[in-house]
């Protein structure tokens, strides 16, 4: 039985993943990751790292982050508590959807996840206090491979649903497209 239903979004290679929980009198079982089911969306590597984040305040924005080749990573992002506005930005110069973004509300209630291919930046805005995300990564984090784009970049014009309540100093210092991410600047 297929427990993960994949639907391609308007961004090339970015998929919405619907988890199909199996309820019973004790509660439920929900599959978060299955390499066989995600292979249709391009996941071919083992999970190299799993991260769990908690965001205390609604309106907080985290991201937009990615890793450069040869350490580029796929990410599967799931919301375990609360709700977030999850964003993928296509930064692959050869992609037909280059420089476009896709956002999806992920929540503990809707059991949705977002699958991002290598070369797409990821960020989110917490829609609730105490939101928690679980990330499956195809590559481990390497600081020297880390890249990012300022989440309020005017060229991207991401429609964050809430006023931005908090942005880390690290994310506020990320470059904009115009100051360092022109075509070819990213791997």
DOGUDREN-812551 format. One record per residue (C-alpha): residue number from 0; residue in three letters; chain; x, y, z. Coordinates in nm, 3 decimals, decimal comma. Last residue first. Example, Ala and Ser with C-alpha at 12.3 -4.5 7.8 and 13.67 -1.06 7.14 Angstrom:
BEGIN
ATOM     k     r   c         x         y         z
ATOM     1   Ser   A     1,367    -0,106     0,714
ATOM     0   Ala   A     1,230    -0,450     0,780
//
This chain:
BEGIN
ATOM     k     r   c         x         y         z
ATOM   186   Unk   A     2,626     2,557    -0,863
ATOM   185   Unk   A     2,522     2,908    -0,777
ATOM   184   Unk   A     2,675     3,216    -0,938
ATOM   183   Unk   A     2,573     3,098    -1,286
ATOM   182   Unk   A     2,272     3,324    -1,306
ATOM   181   Unk   A     2,298     3,618    -1,062
ATOM   180   Unk   A     2,324     3,529    -0,695
ATOM   179   Unk   A     2,547     3,791    -0,550
ATOM   178   Unk   A     2,408     4,132    -0,483
ATOM   177   Unk   A     2,107     4,128    -0,718
ATOM   176   Unk   A     1,981     3,790    -0,593
ATOM   175   Unk   A     1,993     3,916    -0,237
ATOM   174   Unk   A     2,268     3,818     0,002
ATOM   173   Unk   A     2,209     3,662     0,345
ATOM   172   Unk   A     2,277     3,897     0,638
ATOM   171   Unk   A     1,917     3,891     0,766
ATOM   170   Unk   A     1,940     3,510     0,770
ATOM   169   Unk   A     2,243     3,514     1,002
ATOM   168   Unk   A     2,098     3,790     1,223
ATOM   167   Unk   A     1,791     3,571     1,268
ATOM   166   Unk   A     1,455     3,696     1,140
ATOM   165   Unk   A     1,162     3,765     1,371
ATOM   164   Unk   A     0,808     3,900     1,341
ATOM   163   Unk   A     0,780     3,908     0,962
ATOM   162   Unk   A     0,423     4,028     0,899
ATOM   161   Unk   A     0,214     3,721     0,818
ATOM   160   Unk   A     0,134     3,548     0,486
ATOM   159   Unk   A     0,486     3,575     0,337
ATOM   158   Unk   A     0,429     3,652    -0,031
ATOM   157   Unk   A     0,778     3,590    -0,168
ATOM   156   Unk   A     0,882     3,882    -0,388
ATOM   155   Unk   A     1,176     3,696    -0,547
ATOM   154   Unk   A     1,329     4,016    -0,683
ATOM   153   Unk   A     1,244     4,202    -0,362
ATOM   152   Unk   A     1,457     3,964    -0,152
ATOM   151   Unk   A     1,280     3,931     0,186
ATOM   150   Unk   A     1,409     3,578     0,252
ATOM   149   Unk   A     1,769     3,682     0,178
ATOM   148   Unk   A     1,921     3,404    -0,031
ATOM   147   Unk   A     2,138     3,122     0,097
ATOM   146   Unk   A     2,446     2,909     0,062
ATOM   145   Unk   A     2,610     2,645     0,284
ATOM   144   Unk   A     2,885     2,435     0,126
ATOM   143   Unk   A     3,155     2,556     0,369
ATOM   142   Unk   A     2,928     2,478     0,664
ATOM   141   Unk   A     2,870     2,117     0,563
ATOM   140   Unk   A     2,534     1,966     0,662
ATOM   139   Unk   A     2,496     1,598     0,576
ATOM   138   Unk   A     2,351     1,502     0,237
ATOM   137   Unk   A     2,014     1,348     0,137
ATOM   136   Unk   A     1,837     1,545     0,409
ATOM   135   Unk   A     1,520     1,452     0,603
ATOM   134   Unk   A     1,375     1,755     0,783
ATOM   133   Unk   A     1,127     1,747     1,073
ATOM   132   Unk   A     0,951     2,072     1,155
ATOM   131   Unk   A     0,800     2,204     1,479
ATOM   130   Unk   A     0,572     2,506     1,523
ATOM   129   Unk   A     0,558     2,645     1,878
ATOM   128   Unk   A     0,356     2,957     1,805
ATOM   127   Unk   A     0,162     2,929     1,483
ATOM   126   Unk   A     0,201     3,037     1,122
ATOM   125   Unk   A     0,578     2,989     1,129
ATOM   124   Unk   A     0,735     3,121     0,811
ATOM   123   Unk   A     0,946     2,890     0,601
ATOM   122   Unk   A     1,265     2,857     0,400
ATOM   121   Unk   A     1,420     2,630     0,142
ATOM   120   Unk   A     1,652     2,694    -0,151
ATOM   119   Unk   A     1,631     2,467    -0,454
ATOM   118   Unk   A     1,949     2,335    -0,614
ATOM   117   Unk   A     1,903     1,970    -0,520
ATOM   116   Unk   A     1,537     1,873    -0,523
ATOM   115   Unk   A     1,278     1,982    -0,267
ATOM   114   Unk   A     1,010     1,751    -0,124
ATOM   113   Unk   A     0,735     1,928     0,071
ATOM   112   Unk   A     0,530     1,749     0,337
ATOM   111   Unk   A     0,157     1,732     0,406
ATOM   110   Unk   A    -0,013     1,565     0,706
ATOM   109   Unk   A    -0,294     1,827     0,706
ATOM   108   Unk   A    -0,326     1,843     1,086
ATOM   107   Unk   A     0,041     1,865     1,187
ATOM   106   Unk   A     0,071     2,145     0,938
ATOM   105   Unk   A     0,229     2,237     0,608
ATOM   104   Unk   A     0,100     2,535     0,415
ATOM   103   Unk   A     0,258     2,536     0,072
ATOM   102   Unk   A     0,475     2,786    -0,107
ATOM   101   Unk   A     0,633     2,773    -0,453
ATOM   100   Unk   A     0,904     3,000    -0,584
ATOM    99   Unk   A     1,035     3,109    -0,921
ATOM    98   Unk   A     1,395     3,207    -0,994
ATOM    97   Unk   A     1,450     2,919    -1,241
ATOM    96   Unk   A     1,126     2,736    -1,333
ATOM    95   Unk   A     1,251     2,592    -1,665
ATOM    94   Unk   A     1,566     2,482    -1,480
ATOM    93   Unk   A     1,913     2,543    -1,626
ATOM    92   Unk   A     2,002     2,817    -1,374
ATOM    91   Unk   A     1,896     2,600    -1,075
ATOM    90   Unk   A     1,793     2,845    -0,801
ATOM    89   Unk   A     1,430     2,728    -0,770
ATOM    88   Unk   A     1,287     2,868    -0,447
ATOM    87   Unk   A     1,092     2,636    -0,214
ATOM    86   Unk   A     0,873     2,785     0,061
ATOM    85   Unk   A     0,688     2,636     0,359
ATOM    84   Unk   A     0,416     2,846     0,523
ATOM    83   Unk   A     0,411     2,679     0,865
ATOM    82   Unk   A     0,161     2,512     1,101
ATOM    81   Unk   A     0,151     2,369     1,453
ATOM    80   Unk   A     0,338     2,051     1,540
ATOM    79   Unk   A     0,494     1,778     1,325
ATOM    78   Unk   A     0,545     1,975     1,004
ATOM    77   Unk   A     0,729     1,778     0,737
ATOM    76   Unk   A     1,019     1,879     0,510
ATOM    75   Unk   A     1,184     1,635     0,267
ATOM    74   Unk   A     1,510     1,784     0,149
ATOM    73   Unk   A     1,735     1,698    -0,145
ATOM    72   Unk   A     2,092     1,807    -0,102
ATOM    71   Unk   A     2,375     1,976    -0,284
ATOM    70   Unk   A     2,712     1,865    -0,144
ATOM    69   Unk   A     2,895     1,859    -0,477
ATOM    68   Unk   A     2,745     2,108    -0,525
ATOM    67   Unk   A     2,630     2,398    -0,308
ATOM    66   Unk   A     2,401     2,363    -0,005
ATOM    65   Unk   A     2,066     2,536     0,043
ATOM    64   Unk   A     1,901     2,794     0,269
ATOM    63   Unk   A     1,626     3,061     0,249
ATOM    62   Unk   A     1,579     3,060     0,545
ATOM    61   Unk   A     1,381     3,093     0,867
ATOM    60   Unk   A     1,094     3,341     0,907
ATOM    59   Unk   A     0,921     3,405     1,241
ATOM    58   Unk   A     0,558     3,519     1,205
ATOM    57   Unk   A     0,431     3,291     1,483
ATOM    56   Unk   A     0,683     3,265     1,767
ATOM    55   Unk   A     0,863     2,968     1,924
ATOM    54   Unk   A     1,005     2,789     1,621
ATOM    53   Unk   A     1,115     2,432     1,687
ATOM    52   Unk   A     1,343     2,244     1,452
ATOM    51   Unk   A     1,409     1,871     1,406
ATOM    50   Unk   A     1,691     1,761     1,178
ATOM    49   Unk   A     1,753     1,427     1,004
ATOM    48   Unk   A     2,081     1,358     0,823
ATOM    47   Unk   A     2,219     1,134     0,550
ATOM    46   Unk   A     1,892     0,977     0,434
ATOM    45   Unk   A     1,996     0,728     0,169
ATOM    44   Unk   A     2,030     0,846    -0,188
ATOM    43   Unk   A     1,796     0,803    -0,486
ATOM    42   Unk   A     1,526     1,061    -0,425
ATOM    41   Unk   A     1,416     1,164    -0,776
ATOM    40   Unk   A     1,040     1,212    -0,738
ATOM    39   Unk   A     0,960     0,853    -0,841
ATOM    38   Unk   A     1,226     0,742    -0,591
ATOM    37   Unk   A     1,013     0,887    -0,310
ATOM    36   Unk   A     0,803     0,568    -0,272
ATOM    35   Unk   A     1,106     0,338    -0,261
ATOM    34   Unk   A     1,306     0,573    -0,035
ATOM    33   Unk   A     1,025     0,580     0,220
ATOM    32   Unk   A     1,003     0,872     0,463
ATOM    31   Unk   A     0,744     1,009     0,709
ATOM    30   Unk   A     0,512     0,707     0,727
ATOM    29   Unk   A     0,220     0,777     0,957
ATOM    28   Unk   A     0,096     0,525     1,213
ATOM    27   Unk   A    -0,217     0,611     1,411
ATOM    26   Unk   A    -0,392     0,613     1,750
ATOM    25   Unk   A    -0,458     0,303     1,966
ATOM    24   Unk   A    -0,803     0,229     1,817
ATOM    23   Unk   A    -0,657     0,229     1,464
ATOM    22   Unk   A    -0,552     0,497     1,220
ATOM    21   Unk   A    -0,319     0,450     0,921
ATOM    20   Unk   A    -0,196     0,794     0,822
ATOM    19   Unk   A    -0,158     0,864     0,451
ATOM    18   Unk   A     0,120     1,122     0,416
ATOM    17   Unk   A     0,062     1,362     0,128
ATOM    16   Unk   A     0,386     1,473    -0,038
ATOM    15   Unk   A     0,388     1,793    -0,242
ATOM    14   Unk   A     0,666     1,771    -0,494
ATOM    13   Unk   A     0,934     2,007    -0,625
ATOM    12   Unk   A     1,110     1,874    -0,938
ATOM    11   Unk   A     1,011     2,162    -1,166
ATOM    10   Unk   A     0,820     2,422    -0,969
ATOM     9   Unk   A     0,445     2,427    -1,047
ATOM     8   Unk   A     0,400     2,144    -0,797
ATOM     7   Unk   A     0,428     1,771    -0,862
ATOM     6   Unk   A     0,196     1,555    -0,654
ATOM     5   Unk   A     0,333     1,257    -0,462
ATOM     4   Unk   A     0,118     1,029    -0,242
ATOM     3   Unk   A     0,310     0,868     0,045
ATOM     2   Unk   A     0,163     0,560     0,217
ATOM     1   Unk   A     0,132     0,343    -0,094
ATOM     0   Unk   A     0,000     0,000     0,000
//
